[in-house]
């Protein structure tokens, strides 16, 4: 094993910032239940509301528009379950039973949409182009009086492509439909202002912005319908039952507070490092393919396909050398199936299996990037020498027509 470690899997999760950790440790002494009326309870509740205010400020929202959840998956499920209940109510929404989402969403959105489909909803999985951009002409053709919800992620977790959520929300509003965006990968990395975007619902998660795991939030535009996924007590105005996770919420609030003034610097610093890595790999490893949009993408994300080399072998070989990356979404890493995102943008199964996601974050240095550029070429050369296909043959096979996913 290498003495050096380069963690470059920040889209999977981020480390706690020192200030976040300190705030959480301090909160361990505030043991009151935030729902209690005594002094300790009121102190705990006041801290929850301070955190809510910080999260709201990061999004340009009002504090009362923020609902704390256990994370992105719960927030997304809350939106879809709300749509289910709205459509099943007597006369609610005028019989709207159509959901529009994209073919490259996070599994929790795809599976939530599939669940509604099993209940009788019509669900459209919109195609994307070769860069992962939504095909807007198809969206426009599907919008109508039956459309209830459009749910499109702001930035893709695997390839980093950023969608035009503002335009999508405007189209939805014109059709009388609601708009939801899973912005888990976008918040803290690119500017996100819910009022400017015009969305009704937005999902975020603390552990993607250097906060703790197990805590997230759902933005619900004032006046937009929302129904509880978890029933029980009065917490979150009756919309999310359960004892407040004070320590997690405090950590989330501190992480949001720290992120507010750093989005521009993050974009500038991380995009420069990403480009250094991209150019270095292109210069030192022949026959590779960069996946994702060339301009509209997250500043920290680089997805690369290595024809003639298998992704898990690359990953394990890098790990031995102390480089920790990903073959795609961490949520799908247990699957042997090729990435549904890469298939949707036209990358064939073999090439998709040979793809690595590098996702950068605070703490990555130029020296770390140079170490990756130095270490990876001999790994790829060795794995390609063991392969039955040359890189050129692998590229040719990947270019063969594929069945459209979903």
N, C-alpha and C positions, 0 to 999 in steps of 0.2 A: 504493500500500500504506500501511496505517496505521502510525504510529510505535509505537502501543501494541500489546502482545500479551497476550491473556488465554487461557491454556491451560485448557480445561475438558473434557478428555478422559481423565480419570484412570482410568476403567475399562478403557481400552485399554492404558495403561501409565503408570507414575509416574516422575518424575525421581529420580535417586539423591540421598538425603539426604547432606549434607556429611560426617557421621560415617561413613556407609557408604563413600563415596568414599575417605576418608582411610584406612579399614581395608584397603580393597582395594589402594591404592597401597603401603601398608606391606607387604602380603603379597607384592608383587612381588619383594621381597628374600629371601623364604623360598622358594627354588627347588627344594627337595628334593621327591622323589616321596613322597607320603604312604604308599605301600606299601613303601618301602625301610626297611631296618633300621638304617641309620647315623643319626648325630645329626641331620642335616638332614631326613631322612625322618621321624624320630620327632617332630621339632618340627612339621613339616607335618601329621602325623597328629593330634597333640595339638590343633592349631588346628581341624581338621575336627571333632573330637569336642566341642570347646567350642561350635562353631557348631550342631552337632546338639542339644546340650543346650538352647541358646537357642530353637531352633525347637520342640523338644518342650515347653518351658515355656510358649510362646505358646499351645499347644493343650491344655495340661494332660495331656500324654502322657509316657511314659517314653522316654528317649533311644533305647533299642534298638527302639522302635516306629517310628522315623523312617528312611526310605530316601531318600537324595538321588537326584534324577533331573534330566533336562534341563529340566523344566517341567511344566505342567499336562497337556498333551496326552500326554506319555509316561506320567505317573502314571495317567491315566485308561485308557490303552491297556493298561498293566500289569494293572490289575484285570480288564478284560474278557478279556484273553488268559489270565489265571489261570482265569477261569470256563470258558473253552473247554477248557483242559487238564484241569480237574477233571471236567467232564462227560464227557470222552472216555476217562477212565481206567477201568480194570476195576472195576466195582461202586462207583465213587466217587460220593458224594452220592445214592445210591439212584435214579439215573436222572433227576435233576432237570435239565431242559433249558429252563426258561422264565425269561426276563429281563423285568423290568418297569422302564421308565424313563418320562420325561415327554416331551411334545411340544415343550417349550421348552428343552431342554438345549443345551449348547454343541455345535457341529458334531463335535468329536472324540468325544463320547459318542454322539451320534446315529449317526455313521458306524461307530463300533465296534459298536454294537448291530446296525446293518444288516449288518455283516460276519458277526456270529454268526448272524443270521437266514439269510444265504446258505448257512451251514453246516448248517442244519437246526434251529436253535434256534427256539422260539416267542418272539417279542418283542412286548410290548405297549407302545404309546406312549400313556401316560395323558393324557387331556384335562385342561385347566385351565379355570377360570371366567373371567369378564370382567376380573378383576384379576390373573390369572396364578397363582392359588392352585390347587394340585392338588385334583382331585375325589376326596376320600378315600373316598366310597362306591364309586366304581369300583375304586379300589385294593383295598379290602376284598373286593370281589366276585371279583377276579382271583387273590388269594393262595390258594395251595393246596400240596399235597404235591409238585407239579412245579416250584414256584418256587425258583430258584437264587439270584437276585440282584435287589435293588431298587436302582437308581441314580437319585437325584434330587438336583439341584443345590440348595445351601443358599440361594443368592441369585442371582437372574437378572441377567446382565450387561447386558441392554438396558433392562429396565423396573424393576429393583431389588427386585422382590417376593421376600420371604423365606418359605421353606417351614418347616413344622413337622417338622423332621428327627427330633426326639426321638420323636414319635408314630409316624412312619414306621418308625423303627428298632425300636420296641417291637412293632409289628405284624409286621415281618419276623422278629424273633426268635421270636415265638409260632408262626409258620409254619415255622420251621426254615431260613429263608433268610438270606443275607448282605445287609448294607446298605453301600452306598457313597454318599458325597456329594462332589460337586465343590464345594469351598468356596473356590475361587480368589478369588471376588469378596467373600466374607464375612470371611475372616481379616484381622484388623487393623482392621476397620470395625465389627463387632459382636462381642459375646462369643462365643467358640467354645471349648467344653470337650468333648473327645472322650469323656471318661468319663461326663459328664452326658448327652450325646447318645446314647450307646450304639451308635455306628456301628462297623463293622468296618474300613472303609477311608475315608480322607479325603484329598483332593487340595488342594495349595496351590502358589503360585508366587511367587517372590521379587519379580518386577518389578511386582507389584500392591501391594506394601507398601514401596515406595521402596528396593528392592534392585535388583540387576543382572538383566538378561535372560539366558535360557539356563540357569537353575537353578531347580529346584523340589523338592518333596518329596511322598512318599506316606506317610501314616500307615497302619500296619497293626496292628490290635489284636493284642496278644500272644495267640498261639494260633490266629489266623485264617490260613488258607492263603494263600501268595503264591508265585508261580513267576516266574523271570526272563523279562523280555521280551528282554533283551540278554544273550547267553551269552558267556562268555570267562573272565576272571580271577576272583579271589577277592573283589574289592571288594564292599562292602556285604553282607558275609557270603555272598557268592556270588549275591546277588539282583540285582545291577546292575553288570555288568562295564564296565571302562573306567577309564583313569587319572583320578584325582580332579581335578575342576575346583576346585582349592584357592581361587583368587581369588574365583570365583563363590560358593562355599560360605561363605567368610569374609564376603563382602558380605551374603549371605542371613542369616547368623547375627547380624550387627550390626543389620540391618533388623528382624529378629524381636525382638532385645533392646530396641530403641528402641520398638517397637510395644506391648510388653507393658504398660507403664504408661500408655498413651495412648488406649486404646480408648474409655473413657468420655468423655474430653475430645473425641476425634474425633467421636463421636456427637452430643454436645451442640453443638459448634461448626458442624459441617457441616450438620446438620439445620436449624439456624437460617438458614444461608446459602441452603440449598435452598428453604426456605419463602419467604425474601425474593425469590428468583428466581421461584418459582411464582406468588406473589401479584402480583408486578410484571408478569409476562407476561399473567396473567388480566385485570389492570386496564387494560392498554394495548393488547392485541391481541384483537379480538373473534373469536368462533367458533373457539376452540382446544379441543383435547381432551387431558387429562392421562392418561397410560397408567400402569398399575401399581396396586398396592394402596394405599389411602389411609393405612394405619397400618403394616402389616407390610412395610416396605421399607427398603432401605439408606439411611442418613442422607445419602448424597452423590449420589443418582441421581434425575434428573428426565427423563422421556421425554414429549415433547410432539408432538402431531400438529397440523399447520397446514393445514386444508382449503383447497384452491385454490392451494397453493404446492408446488412439487416439492422434495424433500429435498436433492438434490445442488445445485440452484440456491441454496437457502438456505445450504447449507454453504459453497459457493464465495463467495457474497456476504458471509457472515460472515468468511471467511478474509481477504478483501480489507480488511476492517475490523479485522483482527488477532484475531478470535475463533476459536479452534480447538476445534471440537466434533466430533460424529460423527453419522452417519445411523443408527447401530445398532452392532452388534458389529464391531469392527475386523477380526476374522477373516473376516467375510463382506462386507467393504466392496467387494471386487472383483466382487461378484455384482450383476446387474441384477434379480434376483428380490426381491420384497418380503420383509421380515423374517418368518421362520417363527414367531417369538415373537409378533409383532403379529397375524399371521393366526390363531394359536392362541387369542388372547384375543378374537377376533371383530372386529378392525379390518380393514376391507376393503382390497384391494390399493392403491387410489388413495390412501387416507388413510395407509396404511402407507408409501407412497413419499414422503409429505410429513411424515415424522416425524424429529425430532432428539433425540438423547440428549445431555443435559448431565450430565457426571459430575465432581463437584467433588473437591478434595483440599487438603492442606496447602499454603498459599501463596495460595489464593483469598481475596480480601478483599471487604468490602462495596462498596468502590469498583469492583471488577471486576464484581460482580453488577449494580450500578447502570449501569455502562457497557453491559452486555448489554441491560438493560431499555430503555435509551435508544436503542441502535443497532438492535435487531431489529425494532421495529414498522414503521419506514419500509421496511425490506427486504421484509417480508411484504406490506405494502400495494402495493409496486411489482410484486412477483411475482404477486400476485392480480390486479392490473390487467391483466397480460399473459395470464392464464389464460382459457380458454374457458368454465370453470365458475366460478360464484360460490362462496364458502365454504359457503353454505347448500346449494347443489346438490351440492357435493363431499361434504358431511356426509351428505346423503340417500342418495347413491349408495354411500357407505361403509357405510351401515346396511342395505343390501340383503343378503339371505341369501348366504353364501359357502360354498363347498365346504370341509368340514373337512380341514385339512392332515393328511397321513399317514393 
